[in-house]
């Protein structure tokens, strides 16, 4: 299977997995052939893409770092928390216990798959971006925490802080958050209040560990002190805050928003590398670049030698040099064969684009 962006979906393509709606209901089942009507509905619902089965990718298995059912449960749990906050309701003890149970399951899943280079490609529902984003940031943060050899309790607190990092946005005008186009200075000042608003709400509502609270407060602080709400420099920013700041930016860059289109994971990598030592802790950037795939499995890429093909494997220490199943040479179909850009003496060949 491979992930195909929404604008590249075509009539007759076959779904490689079930397609779920906002409430977890099945909209289309695995194996369904896309019709014109389905494509119109997918466009209307603003899915960013689908997993497709075709001849070029039929032997490719994409291993998710967490189970999709667990992911959907967590999205719904976070949605309930945000809805309660926006209605000025306090957390129910039952709600927190449910989230903490999901946190434990996420930690278990990531630890079980800790040797997997993460292919963070999503089928996101546009309207539920905030909830999917919160779960993605949590998963990516736990991947980082496992790589940093955090203890179990630390992983739990990091995951909880990441899931709740944007809770303060429920107190910011939706018109500002969903505005198409640039924010005014006054509007951006309102957005910049959300880490403090989230911190204050959680402090008044629940007794959470200090590490969770500082993660919520610090997730927009920057290494060089140009972040918000307090403009702290690296030594004064919590480690959890630094991790979430990095994973938050990555997922935001690779997601469609009202004011911008998503960019490719490889482009997000370049921006993050360029911000190392400026916005982000360099050591954390180095770990991130080893654990997250800039060219997710199933991506069609172009090579500098005029080959094009599909990524079938990523290597942790050589994230920019995956194994590729070559499908074309100079635009003409060939009998597929694999090349490993790390282990076959092909150092002169590089990826030059996405097909």
Secondary structure as UniProt FT lines:
FT   STRAND          2..5
FT   HELIX           6..8
FT   TURN            11..12
FT   STRAND          14..15
FT   STRAND          19..20
FT   TURN            22..23
FT   STRAND          26..28
FT   TURN            30..31
FT   HELIX           36..45
FT   STRAND          49..53
FT   TURN            55..59
FT   HELIX           68..86
FT   TURN            87..88
FT   HELIX           93..112
FT   TURN            113..115
FT   HELIX           126..128
FT   HELIX           129..147
FT   TURN            148..149
FT   HELIX           152..163
FT   TURN            164..166
FT   HELIX           167..171
FT   HELIX           174..177
FT   HELIX           185..191
FT   TURN            192..193
FT   HELIX           194..205
FT   HELIX           210..218
FT   TURN            219..220
FT   TURN            223..224
FT   HELIX           234..236
FT   HELIX           239..253
FT   TURN            258..259
FT   HELIX           265..274
FT   TURN            277..279
FT   HELIX           282..291
FT   TURN            297..298
FT   STRAND          300..303
FT   TURN            304..305
FT   STRAND          307..313
FT   TURN            316..317
FT   TURN            319..320
FT   STRAND          323..329
FT   TURN            330..331
FT   STRAND          332..340
FT   TURN            341..343
FT   TURN            347..348
FT   STRAND          351..354
//
